[in-house]
Each structure stands twice: as structure tokens, then as C-alpha cells.
Amino acid sequence: MPLSPNPNDRDNGLQVLVVGGSIGGIATAIALKAQGHHVKIYEQANSHDIRGGGINVFPNALGALRNLGVDLDDIRATKVKKVTRFLVSEEGDSLVDSDTTLDKDACVWHNTTYRDLLEALRDRLQDPKAPGPRADIFTSQQIVRIDPKKGILFLADGSEARGHVIVGADGVHSMCRASVSHGNMQRFRLQKGVFRAVIPCERLLSEPKVSRFIQDSGQAFCYNLDHKSLLIWPASENENVCVKFLYDDLTGFKSLCKDWREPSSKMKLLRLAQGFPEECIALLNAISGDALQDQPIWDMDPLRQYHVNRLVLMGDAAHPMPPHCGQRVAMALEDAVALGVLLERNVPQDGVEDRFKLYSGTRSTRSSAVQQFIRGLNEADIWRGTGAFHGSAFRTYILGHDERLHMSRTLGIWKIQQAFQQDIPKQAVAQLRETPSPQQKPQDSKPVQRPALQQMGRSRSWLSRLKSPKPPAAITSS
């Protein structure tokens, strides 16, 4: 169910500045707006630029979306019912490696597109029936500097924006990250690249070679040739076909910065796809030039914390990771839900940084574990079910996670700890004052009990062990 709406429309929320208006930034704005906070989003790109590829939506991402008030119908998701895997020989012949029908006991797997997901989140943010005050989005706004201590954004046009909270949701090339000087912030490129595209099914109707990709609703395909993989799945209520081509990119190096909005070369794609069956080549030829994206895969070692003063990082700004299994987007959605839980209604301004510490501790533990699991895989490992893929760990720890439930429990125990630390010492001091001195002889000479002090020691020891759930051994192993 969505985050709790604001019962009163009192003007007592925090002023929140979100840097970045993509999926993570919009999702965070929805979560904080629902708690009565006043949100302004500053996005560098133009609002009409919503190009992107397909996105896998697994249960942990779907749960986060539903907490934000967005459901499968809103993102026009298509459920995967069957997965067919092919091994391609050097001669271009394809052999069916497996043909799996996903039954009710399998992982629930849906697909959407970047466009559908972003538009659904924007609609939810601007929905007049959604809880909370109106949120404002400012596009084509470049942030040049941040003062996290005072909560100030400095824009390229010379203007400033001030808030109680700054959320850094500005992606893998985040400029907000530089203000959080904890850990190695040097992002690096993996020696892997990925082409993405979304093809309307109507474009494929006249091409008989690609009929298998659109004739069965909910069927996904995976072709594997050496170290290259072509992944094909339906989306947008079976109106689109999503294409993902993974390949080795030995030219990738640390300092290279390639933006996903740069034009891509279909000629390069077709050259890399040589050796794949003719139906695959025909499908790739059907991609329009402006829909094709050639993206490097970025990664970064985990940060030790995600905040400093009034600034908090989320999504790729905090933890870039390979985009396998839709978990890069899923982690951003979970971050948004977590911030919505922690920055609840009427949270005092002087208590925000303590909430950010709790966010850093819990979210860094989980995102680092997911990152370590994902970075050791090629996505084809998951589709092929190879030995490198630990299916049980993937289903239980990653897909079975409910971030709202976990963070709500964590916050509840943290509140008990804070109240305990404030109240118990006062009770203990009062009890000690009532204890007779050794020179006095009380009428009742029963030994003095100090349950408050004893309980305080036990509770602090227990509460000090509160952490985010540790990942299973399958995830932590290299």
C-alpha cells in the first residue's frame, strides 16, 4: 500500500531539494511529498528527453513501486511467462538450450520500459489526488556547487536554492557525491558494453523472420554466442519488444565518460552481432537510429556512508552497479521508500542528520551486498542458470526484500533506543537518590535493586547490534 497520506495539510514539512529528475529523483519526491514535505526537483536534462531501454521489474522493485502508489497497470508492465534460451554455434546455427515455462512457484518477472516507468512516476507525482503538497520540477537546470552544511544549491545561471534537505539523485556521474568524502569515489567502467533499444511491435509485423518474437505474448528469448548475449523480451502490454545486446568492450577505461544520450552506431551493433542467426540480425535491423543506445557499464566500490550534513545520496549517485536483473533501478526505488519512511511527518530539522546516519547504515549494507552479487555475473548467467548464479540467494535476499517493512522496523527500534538513552539514566539517578546511605538504617533492610541500570546495560548491548540483515554466504562470496 502507498506511504501514509498526510491527514492534515499543515504547512510544517521540510523544504527538500532533489538534484536529478530521473526515476530515483521522482520516486524520492513522491515518498517525501506523501509525508507532507515540500519538494523541488532540479533536472539538468530537458523534460521531453525520456529515451531509454527496457527494465526488468522483479518483486522487490514492484513492492517499492506499490509503496509509492504506482502499480503494474500504471507502468504498462508485461509478465514473462516463458523463457527460451539458444546456444549459437560459430556457423550461426541456434540450438535450443532450454525452454522454460514460468509457473506460479517461479520468480514473478515483469518488464517495462524506461519511458513507461518514468511517465508513471511523473503522473503519480503530479496527481492532485496524491497525498502531500504540490512538488515542483525545474528542467534544464545545471547545479555547479553544493553547500551541504547550509543546504544551498548554486545553479549555473547564478541563482540559489535553499532547503532543509538536499537529495543527491544525479546518477552515476553525480556531482553531489564529491561532497560526501568517505571511501573511494572513483567510478570505473567494466570491460563490458550494452546496446539497448525498444522496438514497436507494429514495425515487426511485415518481417516474417522476426515473427517468433511477437507471436506469443509474454515470451522472452536469450541467444548466447561466445561472450556475447542478445536478450529479447516484451513490454508495454506487449506493444513493444525490448532488445539488450551485451558484449565485451576491451576499450573501456576508468576516465572515459560516455553519456547514455550520445548517439549510437547501428553499424557497430551489426558488426558485433555477426554470427547470430538471421532472425536476430533482422530484429536488430528493425531498430530505428534514434532509439538505439550504446552504453558503458559503470561500477564503483561501495561508499562508507551516503550522507554529510543536510545532503544524502541515493540511487546511482550512492551505489552505481551493473544493470543486471533490473536491480540498479530496484535499489533506487528502495532508497526512495527508505527515505520516505525515515523522513516522516513532523520530523524535527535538527533530527534529520541522525535519520541520515540510520539510512546510510542500513542501505549501504544492503546495496553493497546486492552490488557484490550482481557485479560478479554476466546477465546471461541468470538466463542460462549457470553455476555462477545462486538462485536461492537471489530469490530470498534480493527479490524477497520489503524495504518499507524493514526500514519501518529499524526506525521503530531506533526510536526505542533513543527514548531509552534519554529516559533511563534519569530514572536510574532518581532511584539512586532514593537509596539510603550506609550510615542510615532503614526500617526495611532489603537489598537495593537497580533494575533500570541493569536493563539499560542489557538493552544497549542488544540495540547496538541492530544492523541491516546480513546477506547469505552465497552473496558475500567472491
Number of C-alpha atoms within 10 A of each C-alpha: 12 18 21 17 16 17 10 9 12 11 10 14 24 24 17 23 26 27 27 27 27 21 24 29 27 25 29 30 32 29 30 31 28 26 27 27 28 22 26 22 25 24 22 17 17 12 13 7 9 16 17 19 21 26 26 25 26 21 19 21 26 23 26 28 25 14 24 28 21 21 17 19 11 15 23 20 24 26 24 21 19 17 19 18 21 20 20 20 15 12 9 14 13 17 12 12 15 15 12 13 13 15 10 8 6 10 16 16 17 22 26 27 27 20 19 20 23 21 16 20 25 19 14 20 27 15 11 11 8 19 24 26 21 17 18 15 19 15 16 11 18 17 21 13 15 20 16 21 12 15 19 20 23 16 16 12 10 8 9 13 13 15 19 19 25 29 24 26 33 26 25 19 15 16 17 26 26 11 17 20 14 15 11 11 16 10 17 19 20 21 16 20 20 21 21 20 24 26 22 18 19 12 13 20 13 10 13 10 15 19 15 11 21 20 12 13 18 20 23 23 19 22 25 21 19 10 11 19 26 22 19 24 30 32 30 22 17 22 15 22 26 23 24 20 21 25 21 15 15 10 11 18 13 13 10 11 13 11 13 14 16 12 13 18 14 19 10 11 20 16 9 15 20 14 17 24 16 14 16 20 17 16 20 21 14 15 19 14 13 14 15 26 25 24 18 23 19 22 21 20 17 22 19 17 23 25 27 18 19 22 28 28 29 30 27 24 24 32 26 26 28 24 20 18 19 16 25 22 22 27 28 28 29 31 26 31 28 26 23 27 24 23 24 21 20 13 16 12 14 10 10 19 17 12 18 23 17 19 28 20 16 20 26 21 19 20 24 20 20 21 24 19 22 21 16 15 15 19 19 21 15 17 21 19 13 12 9 14 22 15 14 12 17 20 16 12 19 24 22 16 19 19 24 23 13 16 23 14 12 18 18 13 14 17 12 13 18 11 11 15 14 11 12 15 14 12 14 17 13 11 16 14 10 10 15 12 10 7 6 8 9 11 6 6 8 7 7 11 11 13 11 17 16 11 13 17 11 11 15 13 11 11 13 10 8 13 13 17 12 12 18 14 9 15 21 13 10 10
